[in-house]
Amino acid sequence: MFTIRERGSTVKQELLAGFTTFSSMVYIIFVNPSILAETGLDFGALMVATILTTVFSCAFMAFYADQPIAIAPGMGVSAFFTFTVILQHDNPVGMGLAAVLLSAIALFVLNQLGIREKILKSIPHPLVKGTVTGIGLFLIVVGLRQIGIVSPTLDGFITFHSPLTYPALLTTIGLVVITVLINFKVRAAFLIGILINWILSLIIGLSEWKGLVAMPPSLAPNLFQVDFASILTPAFLQVFFSIFLVTLFDSSAALIVLSKMLYPAGDLPRPRRCLTPDTCGSAVGSLLGCTSMAIHLESVSGIKIGGKSGLTALVVSIGFLLCIFFYPLVHSIPHFATSPVLVVIGVIMIREMGSALWNDATDVIPMLIAAIVMPITFSIYLGFATSYVAYSLIKLITGRIGTVHYFTWGLSILFAIHLVMLWTGFLTT
């Protein structure tokens, strides 16, 4: 069922990898509902929907694509959905969920036609380098956010706070522990770092024991809130266009990074299969009151300690399923317990920039734009979009139109239109 031996892994490694990935992304169970609850949706139902859609999507990835890649609701899409689509522009929740459903269907069709795969393969090599580096820096910033050193502003940029806090101290300890363990090639380095942070936080009172088991809340309050009639309204096209683009490239950017880690000497086999579970999960999630699913970069933590097959994703799925009843236990783990893992992974990913070719300014400038914009705007999508537009414009100005793939031209035009909409206040990230 799973090609474990063929990929040079063992069942023990896959189980450990799955548990590590699960531990590094379990915060989604509480963070995603807390974001979406601002729209008026029921928190308890959102939590159960988040769990069930993650279980479905990860199991789909495990059995259909046989890759150690975890899928869960995308935090970027959830934040955009809540604070921009619903709250800022005063759109009904049902319209937003209809856009999520229609985006999922559109992406599924593009995937089956092979267009999404072609888009993925057409991404210029310098932008791949810049995206990997930018996401690495982004993960470091996310790790620092979890301990309160940085936070995003209302304008989409970041502001800094004092590092003299207990969470920052525990993160420093976790970084030292993980670094030492990695140096001695301990496969469970990330998991041990998370557990040490959690135990220390319990000892000094930064987190509390919240129980072991409880009955899950009902899904009923948020079920089938999709408003199909809103599809015919003028405002729907704007909402759909934005959610479609953000959803498309949240997963695509993450898959680029993960595929390079899994197959450094070649291409990801059957990428179409890896791009199907998130679309199906998004369709299911929209009916439960949840937003679009995305491939999660926390999968890196499991891949780094030996996860190579779908068994890793299946373990993540089982872990989230158990959380339906054990969510008080999971809620006891503080967000900052995983911050050292994100920082270390980010540093590892930044090394990708070292192998870049620096002799062509038309490649270097877009690459650096991707690497810089992602962390400073707290948005993977904005970094990806601006670097795409910059790449095409620079090639056009320098008379090198023929070197740009026609998919790249088409996407650059779409990104340019969307960015103009964002920057003129038509939409706001």
HELIX and SHEET records of a PDB file:
HELIX    1   1 ARG A    5  ARG A    7  5                                   3    
HELIX    2   2 VAL A   11  MET A   25  1                                  15    
HELIX    3   3 ILE A   28  LEU A   36  1                                   9    
HELIX    4   4 ALA A   37  THR A   39  5                                   3    
HELIX    5   5 PHE A   43  PHE A   60  1                                  18    
HELIX    6   6 MET A   61  ALA A   65  3                                   5    
HELIX    7   7 MET A   75  ALA A   79  1                                   5    
HELIX    8   8 PHE A   80  GLN A   88  3                                   9    
HELIX    9   9 VAL A   93  GLN A  112  1                                  20    
HELIX   10  10 ILE A  115  SER A  122  1                                   8    
HELIX   11  11 HIS A  125  GLN A  146  1                                  22    
HELIX   12  12 TYR A  166  ASN A  183  1                                  18    
HELIX   13  13 ALA A  189  ILE A  203  1                                  15    
HELIX   14  14 ALA A  220  ASN A  222  5                                   3    
HELIX   15  15 PHE A  228  LEU A  232  5                                   5    
HELIX   16  16 PRO A  234  LEU A  262  1                                  29    
HELIX   17  17 PRO A  271  CYS A  274  1                                   4    
HELIX   18  18 PRO A  277  LEU A  288  1                                  12    
HELIX   19  19 SER A  299  LYS A  304  1                                   6    
HELIX   20  20 GLY A  310  VAL A  330  1                                  21    
HELIX   21  21 HIS A  335  THR A  338  5                                   4    
HELIX   22  22 SER A  339  ILE A  350  1                                  12    
HELIX   23  23 ARG A  351  SER A  355  5                                   5    
HELIX   24  24 ALA A  361  THR A  377  1                                  17    
HELIX   25  25 ILE A  380  ILE A  397  1                                  18    
HELIX   26  26 ILE A  401  THR A  403  5                                   3    
HELIX   27  27 TYR A  406  TRP A  423  1                                  18    
SHEET    1   A 2 ILE A  71  PRO A  73  0                                        
SHEET    2   A 2 MET A 293  ILE A 295 -1                                        
SHEET    1   B 2 VAL A 150  PRO A 152  0                                        
SHEET    2   B 2 ILE A 158  PHE A 160 -1                                        
END                                                                             
